[in-house]
Structures are given as C-alpha cells and as structure tokens.
Amino acid sequence: MKPIKILPLLCLFALIYSAVATTDDAWTAPARAAAKKNPIAADAASIGRGKTVYTAECVTCHGASGKGDGPQAKDLEKNPGNLTKLQGQSPGALFWKVTEGRKPMPSLGQKLTEQQRWDVVNYIQTLSK
C-alpha cells in the first residue's frame, strides 16, 4: 500500500478554497426585472419624495451622500454599497433590489408602496450625478 501524499492533497484543497473564496459576489437583478420600465417620471416631486423615503429607510447604512458610509455601516457584515457608482444599472434593476433586498439590506417590498420604491430609485439615481 502506498502512503498518501499530503502535499498534493493540501494543494488541491488550497485550490478549491481559493476558487470558492473568490466567487463573484455581484448582485445582479434578473433580466426580466432589469427590463422593467419606471412608470414614475424622475421629476422634482418624485425625487423629493424619494429623498424623504431614502432618509427614513436607507441613510443609516448607505449614508446621506449614498457612499455606504452611514452610521450603522461599520456594524454590518457586508459593506452596504456605494450608491454613487450605479452607472449601467437600469431603473428596473434598482427597483428590484430595493424591493427584494439582500442581507444585510432588508426587503422593502412590503414596507414601501410601489410608488415609494420608484421614487427612491429616482432619488438614488441623482446621487451619481
């Protein structure tokens, strides 16, 4: 019987671990959700309503400027994300993310009305301008 070689097993384990540890943690909305059109015009009224909701529901983690530097951000297991860097994400994708949430971000689909969620989308899109 041949002795088991430890080094090749350790190398294999390290390779598998590094592949798992570096998996993409991107948060991508389903294509159908991303294609959804925003029915609320991004006018001053909607943006103002969105800012009010954002201030009440989002600012503690995402921060006043949306950079992920809110007062509770440091206590989260994951960075809440920088909302000033949303280029390339459709309004539908952002609406889906606000609606569904992803730990540690709560789902706001039951807490906020559809209009409130679209207003938040309209507001957070102004943060990257």
C-alpha positions as CSV (number, residue, x, y, z in Angstrom):
1,M,0.0,0.0,0.0
2,K,1.4,3.4,-1.0
3,P,1.4,6.2,1.6
4,I,-0.9,9.1,0.9
5,K,1.0,12.1,-0.2
6,I,-0.2,15.1,1.9
7,L,1.3,17.9,-0.2
8,P,-0.8,17.2,-3.3
9,L,-3.9,17.0,-1.2
10,L,-3.1,20.3,0.5
11,C,-2.6,21.9,-2.8
12,L,-5.9,20.6,-4.1
13,F,-7.6,21.8,-1.0
14,A,-6.0,25.3,-1.3
15,L,-7.0,25.5,-5.0
16,I,-10.6,24.6,-4.2
17,Y,-10.8,27.0,-1.3
18,S,-9.4,29.9,-3.3
19,A,-11.9,29.3,-6.1
20,V,-14.8,29.3,-3.6
21,A,-13.5,32.3,-1.6
22,T,-13.1,34.5,-4.7
23,T,-16.5,33.8,-6.3
24,D,-18.2,36.8,-7.7
25,D,-20.4,38.5,-5.2
26,A,-22.1,40.7,-7.7
27,W,-25.7,41.5,-7.1
28,T,-27.5,41.2,-10.4
29,A,-31.2,41.6,-11.0
30,P,-32.9,39.0,-13.2
31,A,-33.2,40.2,-16.8
32,R,-36.9,40.5,-16.6
33,A,-36.7,42.7,-13.6
34,A,-33.9,44.8,-15.1
35,A,-36.0,45.4,-18.2
36,K,-38.9,46.8,-16.2
37,K,-39.6,50.4,-17.1
38,N,-40.0,53.1,-14.5
39,P,-43.6,54.4,-14.6
40,I,-42.8,57.4,-12.4
41,A,-41.3,60.4,-14.1
42,A,-38.0,61.4,-12.5
43,D,-39.2,65.0,-11.8
44,A,-38.5,67.2,-8.8
45,A,-41.6,65.9,-6.9
46,S,-40.7,62.3,-7.3
47,I,-37.0,62.9,-6.4
48,G,-38.1,64.9,-3.3
49,R,-40.4,62.1,-2.2
50,G,-37.6,59.6,-2.8
51,K,-35.2,61.6,-0.8
52,T,-37.6,61.6,2.1
53,V,-38.1,57.9,2.0
54,Y,-34.3,57.4,1.5
55,T,-33.6,59.5,4.6
56,A,-36.0,57.5,6.7
57,E,-35.1,54.0,5.4
58,C,-31.6,54.0,3.8
59,V,-29.4,56.7,5.2
60,T,-28.3,54.8,8.3
61,C,-26.4,52.3,6.2
62,H,-25.9,54.0,2.8
63,G,-25.2,57.5,4.3
64,A,-26.5,60.9,3.3
65,S,-24.5,61.0,0.1
66,G,-25.0,57.3,-0.7
67,K,-21.4,56.3,-0.4
68,G,-22.1,53.4,2.0
69,D,-20.8,55.4,5.0
70,G,-23.9,55.7,7.2
71,P,-23.5,55.5,11.0
72,Q,-24.6,51.8,11.0
73,A,-22.4,50.7,8.1
74,K,-19.4,49.8,10.2
75,D,-21.6,47.3,12.2
76,L,-22.7,45.4,9.1
77,E,-21.2,42.1,8.0
78,K,-21.1,43.5,4.4
79,N,-20.4,46.9,3.1
80,P,-23.8,48.5,2.2
81,G,-22.6,49.6,-1.2
82,N,-21.8,52.9,-2.8
83,L,-24.9,54.2,-4.5
84,T,-22.9,56.9,-6.3
85,K,-21.5,54.2,-8.6
86,L,-24.6,52.7,-10.1
87,Q,-23.8,53.5,-13.7
88,G,-25.1,50.8,-16.0
89,Q,-27.8,49.6,-13.7
90,S,-31.3,50.1,-15.1
91,P,-34.1,51.6,-13.1
92,G,-35.8,48.2,-13.2
93,A,-32.7,46.6,-11.7
94,L,-32.6,49.1,-8.9
95,F,-36.3,48.8,-8.2
96,W,-35.9,45.0,-7.9
97,K,-33.0,45.4,-5.4
98,V,-35.0,47.9,-3.3
99,T,-38.0,45.6,-3.4
100,E,-36.2,42.3,-2.7
101,G,-33.2,43.4,-0.6
102,R,-30.2,41.2,0.2
103,K,-28.8,40.5,3.6
104,P,-28.0,42.7,5.4
105,M,-30.3,45.1,3.4
106,P,-33.9,44.4,4.2
107,S,-36.6,43.8,1.6
108,L,-38.7,47.0,1.3
109,G,-41.3,45.4,-1.0
110,Q,-43.9,45.0,1.9
111,K,-42.9,48.2,3.8
112,L,-43.0,50.7,0.9
113,T,-45.6,51.2,-1.8
114,E,-44.6,50.7,-5.4
115,Q,-44.6,54.4,-5.9
116,Q,-42.3,55.0,-2.9
117,R,-39.9,52.4,-4.3
118,W,-39.8,54.1,-7.7
119,D,-39.4,57.5,-6.0
120,V,-36.3,56.0,-4.2
121,V,-34.9,54.8,-7.5
122,N,-35.4,58.2,-9.0
123,Y,-33.6,59.8,-6.0
124,I,-30.7,57.4,-5.8
125,Q,-30.0,57.9,-9.5
126,T,-29.3,61.5,-8.7
127,L,-26.5,60.5,-6.3
128,S,-24.2,59.5,-9.1
129,K,-24.6,62.8,-10.9
